[in-house]
Amino acid sequence: MQLEPYFLKNKKWYYHDEKAWKYRLTEEGKKNKKVVESYNEFYRVHKDKDGNIIDP
């Protein structure tokens, strides 16, 4: 079961960019270290030991 990323817990921290079809952080969200870490982890590309992209 996938847990909701921390940055999505407060609508003041993010918005959905329809053009890029991804979430973006608001200025308020960018000020919160935990929100930024959660956002970066959410969009991090996961790779296996051979460098192949995997789905987490």
mmCIF file of the N, C-alpha and C atoms, coordinates in Angstrom:
data_MODEL
# 
_entry.id   MODEL 
# 
loop_
_atom_site.group_PDB 
_atom_site.id 
_atom_site.type_symbol 
_atom_site.label_atom_id 
_atom_site.label_alt_id 
_atom_site.label_comp_id 
_atom_site.label_asym_id 
_atom_site.label_entity_id 
_atom_site.label_seq_id 
_atom_site.pdbx_PDB_ins_code 
_atom_site.Cartn_x 
_atom_site.Cartn_y 
_atom_site.Cartn_z 
_atom_site.occupancy 
_atom_site.B_iso_or_equiv 
_atom_site.pdbx_formal_charge 
_atom_site.auth_seq_id 
_atom_site.auth_comp_id 
_atom_site.auth_asym_id 
_atom_site.auth_atom_id 
_atom_site.pdbx_PDB_model_num 
ATOM 1   N N  . MET A 1 1  ? 0.835  -1.179 0.000   1.00 0.00 ? 1  MET A N  1 
ATOM 2   C CA . MET A 1 1  ? 0.000  0.000  0.000   1.00 0.00 ? 1  MET A CA 1 
ATOM 3   C C  . MET A 1 1  ? 0.886  1.250  0.000   1.00 0.00 ? 1  MET A C  1 
ATOM 4   N N  . GLN A 1 2  ? 0.646  2.132  -0.927  1.00 0.00 ? 2  GLN A N  1 
ATOM 5   C CA . GLN A 1 2  ? 1.415  3.368  -1.046  1.00 0.00 ? 2  GLN A CA 1 
ATOM 6   C C  . GLN A 1 2  ? 0.834  4.431  -0.124  1.00 0.00 ? 2  GLN A C  1 
ATOM 7   N N  . LEU A 1 3  ? 1.673  5.030  0.690   1.00 0.00 ? 3  LEU A N  1 
ATOM 8   C CA . LEU A 1 3  ? 1.228  6.101  1.570   1.00 0.00 ? 3  LEU A CA 1 
ATOM 9   C C  . LEU A 1 3  ? 1.260  7.432  0.834   1.00 0.00 ? 3  LEU A C  1 
ATOM 10  N N  . GLU A 1 4  ? 0.372  8.326  1.235   1.00 0.00 ? 4  GLU A N  1 
ATOM 11  C CA . GLU A 1 4  ? 0.326  9.651  0.633   1.00 0.00 ? 4  GLU A CA 1 
ATOM 12  C C  . GLU A 1 4  ? 1.604  10.406 0.981   1.00 0.00 ? 4  GLU A C  1 
ATOM 13  N N  . PRO A 1 5  ? 2.268  10.998 -0.006  1.00 0.00 ? 5  PRO A N  1 
ATOM 14  C CA . PRO A 1 5  ? 3.469  11.790 0.287   1.00 0.00 ? 5  PRO A CA 1 
ATOM 15  C C  . PRO A 1 5  ? 3.147  12.943 1.235   1.00 0.00 ? 5  PRO A C  1 
ATOM 16  N N  . TYR A 1 6  ? 4.086  13.253 2.091   1.00 0.00 ? 6  TYR A N  1 
ATOM 17  C CA . TYR A 1 6  ? 3.887  14.306 3.093   1.00 0.00 ? 6  TYR A CA 1 
ATOM 18  C C  . TYR A 1 6  ? 3.484  15.629 2.452   1.00 0.00 ? 6  TYR A C  1 
ATOM 19  N N  . PHE A 1 7  ? 4.105  15.997 1.331   1.00 0.00 ? 7  PHE A N  1 
ATOM 20  C CA . PHE A 1 7  ? 3.838  17.309 0.739   1.00 0.00 ? 7  PHE A CA 1 
ATOM 21  C C  . PHE A 1 7  ? 2.392  17.456 0.257   1.00 0.00 ? 7  PHE A C  1 
ATOM 22  N N  . LEU A 1 8  ? 1.681  16.349 0.083   1.00 0.00 ? 8  LEU A N  1 
ATOM 23  C CA . LEU A 1 8  ? 0.286  16.402 -0.363  1.00 0.00 ? 8  LEU A CA 1 
ATOM 24  C C  . LEU A 1 8  ? -0.702 16.540 0.798   1.00 0.00 ? 8  LEU A C  1 
ATOM 25  N N  . LYS A 1 9  ? -0.205 16.602 2.014   1.00 0.00 ? 9  LYS A N  1 
ATOM 26  C CA . LYS A 1 9  ? -1.077 16.662 3.175   1.00 0.00 ? 9  LYS A CA 1 
ATOM 27  C C  . LYS A 1 9  ? -1.670 18.055 3.427   1.00 0.00 ? 9  LYS A C  1 
ATOM 28  N N  . ASN A 1 10 ? -1.136 19.071 2.757   1.00 0.00 ? 10 ASN A N  1 
ATOM 29  C CA . ASN A 1 10 ? -1.634 20.436 2.957   1.00 0.00 ? 10 ASN A CA 1 
ATOM 30  C C  . ASN A 1 10 ? -1.718 21.121 1.590   1.00 0.00 ? 10 ASN A C  1 
ATOM 31  N N  . LYS A 1 11 ? -2.923 21.501 1.191   1.00 0.00 ? 11 LYS A N  1 
ATOM 32  C CA . LYS A 1 11 ? -3.124 22.110 -0.137  1.00 0.00 ? 11 LYS A CA 1 
ATOM 33  C C  . LYS A 1 11 ? -2.411 23.455 -0.297  1.00 0.00 ? 11 LYS A C  1 
ATOM 34  N N  . LYS A 1 12 ? -1.954 24.045 0.795   1.00 0.00 ? 12 LYS A N  1 
ATOM 35  C CA . LYS A 1 12 ? -1.206 25.297 0.715   1.00 0.00 ? 12 LYS A CA 1 
ATOM 36  C C  . LYS A 1 12 ? 0.234  25.060 0.266   1.00 0.00 ? 12 LYS A C  1 
ATOM 37  N N  . TRP A 1 13 ? 0.692  23.814 0.256   1.00 0.00 ? 13 TRP A N  1 
ATOM 38  C CA . TRP A 1 13 ? 2.075  23.490 -0.069  1.00 0.00 ? 13 TRP A CA 1 
ATOM 39  C C  . TRP A 1 13 ? 2.292  23.145 -1.543  1.00 0.00 ? 13 TRP A C  1 
ATOM 40  N N  . TYR A 1 14 ? 1.238  22.833 -2.263  1.00 0.00 ? 14 TYR A N  1 
ATOM 41  C CA . TYR A 1 14 ? 1.415  22.361 -3.643  1.00 0.00 ? 14 TYR A CA 1 
ATOM 42  C C  . TYR A 1 14 ? 0.245  22.787 -4.527  1.00 0.00 ? 14 TYR A C  1 
ATOM 43  N N  . TYR A 1 15 ? 0.470  22.662 -5.829  1.00 0.00 ? 15 TYR A N  1 
ATOM 44  C CA . TYR A 1 15 ? -0.599 22.811 -6.813  1.00 0.00 ? 15 TYR A CA 1 
ATOM 45  C C  . TYR A 1 15 ? -0.272 21.871 -7.958  1.00 0.00 ? 15 TYR A C  1 
ATOM 46  N N  . HIS A 1 16 ? -1.242 21.598 -8.794  1.00 0.00 ? 16 HIS A N  1 
ATOM 47  C CA . HIS A 1 16 ? -1.007 20.711 -9.939  1.00 0.00 ? 16 HIS A CA 1 
ATOM 48  C C  . HIS A 1 16 ? -0.825 21.557 -11.190 1.00 0.00 ? 16 HIS A C  1 
ATOM 49  N N  . ASP A 1 17 ? 0.328  21.415 -11.816 1.00 0.00 ? 17 ASP A N  1 
ATOM 50  C CA . ASP A 1 17 ? 0.640  22.123 -13.055 1.00 0.00 ? 17 ASP A CA 1 
ATOM 51  C C  . ASP A 1 17 ? 0.035  21.314 -14.204 1.00 0.00 ? 17 ASP A C  1 
ATOM 52  N N  . GLU A 1 18 ? -1.064 21.782 -14.754 1.00 0.00 ? 18 GLU A N  1 
ATOM 53  C CA . GLU A 1 18 ? -1.770 21.054 -15.810 1.00 0.00 ? 18 GLU A CA 1 
ATOM 54  C C  . GLU A 1 18 ? -0.929 20.900 -17.074 1.00 0.00 ? 18 GLU A C  1 
ATOM 55  N N  . LYS A 1 19 ? -0.140 21.912 -17.388 1.00 0.00 ? 19 LYS A N  1 
ATOM 56  C CA . LYS A 1 19 ? 0.675  21.870 -18.607 1.00 0.00 ? 19 LYS A CA 1 
ATOM 57  C C  . LYS A 1 19 ? 1.750  20.789 -18.528 1.00 0.00 ? 19 LYS A C  1 
ATOM 58  N N  . ALA A 1 20 ? 2.443  20.729 -17.406 1.00 0.00 ? 20 ALA A N  1 
ATOM 59  C CA . ALA A 1 20 ? 3.514  19.742 -17.217 1.00 0.00 ? 20 ALA A CA 1 
ATOM 60  C C  . ALA A 1 20 ? 2.967  18.420 -16.677 1.00 0.00 ? 20 ALA A C  1 
ATOM 61  N N  . TRP A 1 21 ? 1.707  18.430 -16.226 1.00 0.00 ? 21 TRP A N  1 
ATOM 62  C CA . TRP A 1 21 ? 1.033  17.282 -15.640 1.00 0.00 ? 21 TRP A CA 1 
ATOM 63  C C  . TRP A 1 21 ? 1.826  16.710 -14.466 1.00 0.00 ? 21 TRP A C  1 
ATOM 64  N N  . LYS A 1 22 ? 2.200  17.618 -13.542 1.00 0.00 ? 22 LYS A N  1 
ATOM 65  C CA . LYS A 1 22 ? 2.886  17.207 -12.324 1.00 0.00 ? 22 LYS A CA 1 
ATOM 66  C C  . LYS A 1 22 ? 2.607  18.213 -11.222 1.00 0.00 ? 22 LYS A C  1 
ATOM 67  N N  . TYR A 1 23 ? 2.898  17.805 -10.008 1.00 0.00 ? 23 TYR A N  1 
ATOM 68  C CA . TYR A 1 23 ? 2.742  18.705 -8.873  1.00 0.00 ? 23 TYR A CA 1 
ATOM 69  C C  . TYR A 1 23 ? 3.915  19.671 -8.828  1.00 0.00 ? 23 TYR A C  1 
ATOM 70  N N  . ARG A 1 24 ? 3.651  20.848 -8.306  1.00 0.00 ? 24 ARG A N  1 
ATOM 71  C CA . ARG A 1 24 ? 4.676  21.859 -8.046  1.00 0.00 ? 24 ARG A CA 1 
ATOM 72  C C  . ARG A 1 24 ? 4.484  22.352 -6.625  1.00 0.00 ? 24 ARG A C  1 
ATOM 73  N N  . LEU A 1 25 ? 5.556  22.783 -5.994  1.00 0.00 ? 25 LEU A N  1 
ATOM 74  C CA . LEU A 1 25 ? 5.454  23.337 -4.653  1.00 0.00 ? 25 LEU A CA 1 
ATOM 75  C C  . LEU A 1 25 ? 5.156  24.826 -4.720  1.00 0.00 ? 25 LEU A C  1 
ATOM 76  N N  . THR A 1 26 ? 4.345  25.283 -3.788  1.00 0.00 ? 26 THR A N  1 
ATOM 77  C CA . THR A 1 26 ? 4.075  26.710 -3.656  1.00 0.00 ? 26 THR A CA 1 
ATOM 78  C C  . THR A 1 26 ? 5.244  27.343 -2.881  1.00 0.00 ? 26 THR A C  1 
ATOM 79  N N  . GLU A 1 27 ? 5.256  28.646 -2.804  1.00 0.00 ? 27 GLU A N  1 
ATOM 80  C CA . GLU A 1 27 ? 6.293  29.330 -2.024  1.00 0.00 ? 27 GLU A CA 1 
ATOM 81  C C  . GLU A 1 27 ? 6.232  28.885 -0.564  1.00 0.00 ? 27 GLU A C  1 
ATOM 82  N N  . GLU A 1 28 ? 5.025  28.708 -0.037  1.00 0.00 ? 28 GLU A N  1 
ATOM 83  C CA . GLU A 1 28 ? 4.882  28.249 1.350   1.00 0.00 ? 28 GLU A CA 1 
ATOM 84  C C  . GLU A 1 28 ? 5.454  26.842 1.515   1.00 0.00 ? 28 GLU A C  1 
ATOM 85  N N  . GLY A 1 29 ? 5.198  25.969 0.551   1.00 0.00 ? 29 GLY A N  1 
ATOM 86  C CA . GLY A 1 29 ? 5.722  24.615 0.609   1.00 0.00 ? 29 GLY A CA 1 
ATOM 87  C C  . GLY A 1 29 ? 7.234  24.576 0.540   1.00 0.00 ? 29 GLY A C  1 
ATOM 88  N N  . LYS A 1 30 ? 7.825  25.454 -0.268  1.00 0.00 ? 30 LYS A N  1 
ATOM 89  C CA . LYS A 1 30 ? 9.285  25.500 -0.431  1.00 0.00 ? 30 LYS A CA 1 
ATOM 90  C C  . LYS A 1 30 ? 10.002 25.939 0.843   1.00 0.00 ? 30 LYS A C  1 
ATOM 91  N N  . LYS A 1 31 ? 9.292  26.583 1.751   1.00 0.00 ? 31 LYS A N  1 
ATOM 92  C CA . LYS A 1 31 ? 9.893  27.053 3.004   1.00 0.00 ? 31 LYS A CA 1 
ATOM 93  C C  . LYS A 1 31 ? 9.989  25.949 4.057   1.00 0.00 ? 31 LYS A C  1 
ATOM 94  N N  . ASN A 1 32 ? 9.309  24.832 3.831   1.00 0.00 ? 32 ASN A N  1 
ATOM 95  C CA . ASN A 1 32 ? 9.256  23.743 4.796   1.00 0.00 ? 32 ASN A CA 1 
ATOM 96  C C  . ASN A 1 32 ? 10.193 22.615 4.345   1.00 0.00 ? 32 ASN A C  1 
ATOM 97  N N  . LYS A 1 33 ? 11.253 22.373 5.096   1.00 0.00 ? 33 LYS A N  1 
ATOM 98  C CA . LYS A 1 33 ? 12.268 21.390 4.719   1.00 0.00 ? 33 LYS A CA 1 
ATOM 99  C C  . LYS A 1 33 ? 11.670 19.993 4.527   1.00 0.00 ? 33 LYS A C  1 
ATOM 100 N N  . LYS A 1 34 ? 10.765 19.598 5.407   1.00 0.00 ? 34 LYS A N  1 
ATOM 101 C CA . LYS A 1 34 ? 10.158 18.272 5.316   1.00 0.00 ? 34 LYS A CA 1 
ATOM 102 C C  . LYS A 1 34 ? 9.306  18.140 4.047   1.00 0.00 ? 34 LYS A C  1 
ATOM 103 N N  . VAL A 1 35 ? 8.638  19.212 3.663   1.00 0.00 ? 35 VAL A N  1 
ATOM 104 C CA . VAL A 1 35 ? 7.829  19.222 2.439   1.00 0.00 ? 35 VAL A CA 1 
ATOM 105 C C  . VAL A 1 35 ? 8.737  19.071 1.224   1.00 0.00 ? 35 VAL A C  1 
ATOM 106 N N  . VAL A 1 36 ? 9.825  19.810 1.182   1.00 0.00 ? 36 VAL A N  1 
ATOM 107 C CA . VAL A 1 36 ? 10.761 19.750 0.050   1.00 0.00 ? 36 VAL A CA 1 
ATOM 108 C C  . VAL A 1 36 ? 11.373 18.351 -0.061  1.00 0.00 ? 36 VAL A C  1 
ATOM 109 N N  . GLU A 1 37 ? 11.757 17.762 1.062   1.00 0.00 ? 37 GLU A N  1 
ATOM 110 C CA . GLU A 1 37 ? 12.321 16.407 1.046   1.00 0.00 ? 37 GLU A CA 1 
ATOM 111 C C  . GLU A 1 37 ? 11.302 15.391 0.521   1.00 0.00 ? 37 GLU A C  1 
ATOM 112 N N  . SER A 1 38 ? 10.066 15.519 0.954   1.00 0.00 ? 38 SER A N  1 
ATOM 113 C CA . SER A 1 38 ? 9.008  14.619 0.501   1.00 0.00 ? 38 SER A CA 1 
ATOM 114 C C  . SER A 1 38 ? 8.767  14.774 -1.001  1.00 0.00 ? 38 SER A C  1 
ATOM 115 N N  . TYR A 1 39 ? 8.735  16.010 -1.470  1.00 0.00 ? 39 TYR A N  1 
ATOM 116 C CA . TYR A 1 39 ? 8.535  16.294 -2.893  1.00 0.00 ? 39 TYR A CA 1 
ATOM 117 C C  . TYR A 1 39 ? 9.668  15.702 -3.732  1.00 0.00 ? 39 TYR A C  1 
ATOM 118 N N  . ASN A 1 40 ? 10.901 15.912 -3.289  1.00 0.00 ? 40 ASN A N  1 
ATOM 119 C CA . ASN A 1 40 ? 12.051 15.386 -4.026  1.00 0.00 ? 40 ASN A CA 1 
ATOM 120 C C  . ASN A 1 40 ? 12.046 13.864 -4.061  1.00 0.00 ? 40 ASN A C  1 
ATOM 121 N N  . GLU A 1 41 ? 11.664 13.240 -2.966  1.00 0.00 ? 41 GLU A N  1 
ATOM 122 C CA . GLU A 1 41 ? 11.596 11.775 -2.921  1.00 0.00 ? 41 GLU A CA 1 
ATOM 123 C C  . GLU A 1 41 ? 10.492 11.269 -3.849  1.00 0.00 ? 41 GLU A C  1 
ATOM 124 N N  . PHE A 1 42 ? 9.374  11.966 -3.893  1.00 0.00 ? 42 PHE A N  1 
ATOM 125 C CA . PHE A 1 42 ? 8.249  11.570 -4.741  1.00 0.00 ? 42 PHE A CA 1 
ATOM 126 C C  . PHE A 1 42 ? 8.662  11.552 -6.218  1.00 0.00 ? 42 PHE A C  1 
ATOM 127 N N  . TYR A 1 43 ? 9.464  12.525 -6.636  1.00 0.00 ? 43 TYR A N  1 
ATOM 128 C CA . TYR A 1 43 ? 9.870  12.625 -8.036  1.00 0.00 ? 43 TYR A CA 1 
ATOM 129 C C  . TYR A 1 43 ? 11.256 12.037 -8.328  1.00 0.00 ? 43 TYR A C  1 
ATOM 130 N N  . ARG A 1 44 ? 11.874 11.419 -7.317  1.00 0.00 ? 44 ARG A N  1 
ATOM 131 C CA . ARG A 1 44 ? 13.183 10.795 -7.519  1.00 0.00 ? 44 ARG A CA 1 
ATOM 132 C C  . ARG A 1 44 ? 13.051 9.609  -8.466  1.00 0.00 ? 44 ARG A C  1 
ATOM 133 N N  . VAL A 1 45 ? 14.009 9.455  -9.371  1.00 0.00 ? 45 VAL A N  1 
ATOM 134 C CA . VAL A 1 45 ? 14.043 8.308  -10.263 1.00 0.00 ? 45 VAL A CA 1 
ATOM 135 C C  . VAL A 1 45 ? 14.740 7.166  -9.510  1.00 0.00 ? 45 VAL A C  1 
ATOM 136 N N  . HIS A 1 46 ? 14.039 6.055  -9.397  1.00 0.00 ? 46 HIS A N  1 
ATOM 137 C CA . HIS A 1 46 ? 14.580 4.892  -8.690  1.00 0.00 ? 46 HIS A CA 1 
ATOM 138 C C  . HIS A 1 46 ? 15.280 3.981  -9.689  1.00 0.00 ? 46 HIS A C  1 
ATOM 139 N N  . LYS A 1 47 ? 16.499 3.543  -9.325  1.00 0.00 ? 47 LYS A N  1 
ATOM 140 C CA . LYS A 1 47 ? 17.284 2.663  -10.201 1.00 0.00 ? 47 LYS A CA 1 
ATOM 141 C C  . LYS A 1 47 ? 17.778 1.459  -9.421  1.00 0.00 ? 47 LYS A C  1 
ATOM 142 N N  . ASP A 1 48 ? 17.954 0.337  -10.136 1.00 0.00 ? 48 ASP A N  1 
ATOM 143 C CA . ASP A 1 48 ? 18.515 -0.849 -9.503  1.00 0.00 ? 48 ASP A CA 1 
ATOM 144 C C  . ASP A 1 48 ? 20.040 -0.774 -9.527  1.00 0.00 ? 48 ASP A C  1 
ATOM 145 N N  . LYS A 1 49 ? 20.698 -1.809 -9.024  1.00 0.00 ? 49 LYS A N  1 
ATOM 146 C CA . LYS A 1 49 ? 22.164 -1.782 -8.912  1.00 0.00 ? 49 LYS A CA 1 
ATOM 147 C C  . LYS A 1 49 ? 22.861 -1.689 -10.268 1.00 0.00 ? 49 LYS A C  1 
ATOM 148 N N  . ASP A 1 50 ? 22.146 -2.058 -11.354 1.00 0.00 ? 50 ASP A N  1 
ATOM 149 C CA . ASP A 1 50 ? 22.726 -1.975 -12.691 1.00 0.00 ? 50 ASP A CA 1 
ATOM 150 C C  . ASP A 1 50 ? 22.416 -0.653 -13.393 1.00 0.00 ? 50 ASP A C  1 
ATOM 151 N N  . GLY A 1 51 ? 21.706 0.223  -12.713 1.00 0.00 ? 51 GLY A N  1 
ATOM 152 C CA . GLY A 1 51 ? 21.396 1.528  -13.285 1.00 0.00 ? 51 GLY A CA 1 
ATOM 153 C C  . GLY A 1 51 ? 20.110 1.565  -14.067 1.00 0.00 ? 51 GLY A C  1 
ATOM 154 N N  . ASN A 1 52 ? 19.345 0.463  -14.076 1.00 0.00 ? 52 ASN A N  1 
ATOM 155 C CA . ASN A 1 52 ? 18.074 0.426  -14.781 1.00 0.00 ? 52 ASN A CA 1 
ATOM 156 C C  . ASN A 1 52 ? 16.989 1.094  -13.946 1.00 0.00 ? 52 ASN A C  1 
ATOM 157 N N  . ILE A 1 53 ? 16.147 1.868  -14.576 1.00 0.00 ? 53 ILE A N  1 
ATOM 158 C CA . ILE A 1 53 ? 15.053 2.535  -13.873 1.00 0.00 ? 53 ILE A CA 1 
ATOM 159 C C  . ILE A 1 53 ? 14.049 1.492  -13.437 1.00 0.00 ? 53 ILE A C  1 
ATOM 160 N N  . ILE A 1 54 ? 13.632 1.587  -12.169 1.00 0.00 ? 54 ILE A N  1 
ATOM 161 C CA . ILE A 1 54 ? 12.628 0.658  -11.640 1.00 0.00 ? 54 ILE A CA 1 
ATOM 162 C C  . ILE A 1 54 ? 11.454 1.440  -11.080 1.00 0.00 ? 54 ILE A C  1 
ATOM 163 N N  . ASP A 1 55 ? 10.325 0.785  -10.980 1.00 0.00 ? 55 ASP A N  1 
ATOM 164 C CA . ASP A 1 55 ? 9.142  1.394  -10.386 1.00 0.00 ? 55 ASP A CA 1 
ATOM 165 C C  . ASP A 1 55 ? 9.161  1.043  -8.906  1.00 0.00 ? 55 ASP A C  1 
ATOM 166 N N  . PRO A 1 56 ? 9.224  2.051  -8.021  1.00 0.00 ? 56 PRO A N  1 
ATOM 167 C CA . PRO A 1 56 ? 9.347  1.768  -6.589  1.00 0.00 ? 56 PRO A CA 1 
ATOM 168 C C  . PRO A 1 56 ? 8.145  1.049  -6.018  1.00 0.00 ? 56 PRO A C  1 
# 
